[in-house]
Amino acid sequence: MATKTRVFKNETKVPQVFYNKFGDPVTVFPGKTYVEDVSNMVSLNDLLNRERERIRTQNDVDESKRVKKALALIRVAKAVEDLEKFRDGETNPEVLDAILLKEKEFSDAD
């Protein structure tokens, strides 16, 4: 990876003060040069892109939670329908097994 540098050169006859990547003052005397390694600095555009990606990911997570909640509500409605069938006198063991399985799913989800 190439090293990125920033050069402060004092071509005046008086000391110059420059600020490094940390915001600290650096005095460069007449005729001298200060070279700063900025390879590990992150640009503002990189930070903005990272934030956009974080927001996009968070939106995807929120959407998946919304869909999961909607699917859970659909399953609850189906379980209630199955329970109503059972209460109406239907004694099909498959219906009972389905109800018990749904109850277990809901208790595990909580």
N, C-alpha and C positions, 0 to 999 in steps of 0.2 A: 504494500500500500504506500502510495506517495505521501511524503511529509508536506503538510501545508504550513507555510510560514507567513508571518506578517512582519514587515520591515519598517522600523522607525529610524529615519536618518536625519541627523541634525546638520544642516548645511549653513547654519547661522553662526554668529560669533558669540552667542550667549547660550547658556544651558536651556534645553527645552524639556518640558514635562509632557509625557505621553501616558495614556492609561492602557494597561494590559487587559487581557481577556477577563480577568477577575475584577477589574475596576480599580486596581491599585496603581498609584502614580509611579512612573518610571522616569528618572532623570537621565536624559541623554546629553552629554557634554558636546561642545562644538567639535565638528569633524568626526564624531563617533556615530556608530550605527548600533541599534538594538534589534535583534532578530528574535521574534517570539514564535514558538511552535504552537500552532492552532489546529493540529491534526485531529484532536479529540473534541473540538468544539462542534456543537450542533447548530445548524442554521435555523433561523426563524421559520423558513419554509418547511424544514423537516419537522419542527415542533408542531406547526399547524397541520401538516399531513397526518402526523401521529394522532393529534386530537380528533381530526375528522374520522380517522379509522376507528378510534375508540368509540366515538358517537355512533358510527355506523354499526359497530359490533353490539353496542348497548341496545340500539333499536332492534337489531335482529333477535337479541335475547328477549327483549320485551314482547316482540311479536310472537316468539315461540311460546312464551308464558301465556299470552292471551289465547293462542290456539289450544294449548294444553288445557286451559281452564274451560274453554268452550267444549272441548271433547269430553271433559269430565262431567260437565252439565248434561251433555247428550247421554252419557252412560248412566247418570243418575235418573234421567227421565225414562230410559229403557228399563232400569232396575225397578222403578216404581210401577211401570206397566206390567212387568213380570210379577211383581208382588200382588198387584190387583188381580191378575189372573189366578194366582194361588189362593187369594182370599175368597174369590168367587167359587171356590170348590174344586178347582183343577188340582189334581194330585199327581201330576206328571213328575216323576223324580228328576227329570232333566231340568224342569223349571226350578225346583227346589235347589238343585245343585248350582244352577246359574245364579240364583239369588244369594246363596251362601258365598259363592265366588265373588260376586259384586261387592257384598258387604266386606269381605276380606280385602279386596282391592282398595276400597274407600278407607278402611281403617289403616291400611299400609300407607296410603297417600297422605293421610293426616299426620 
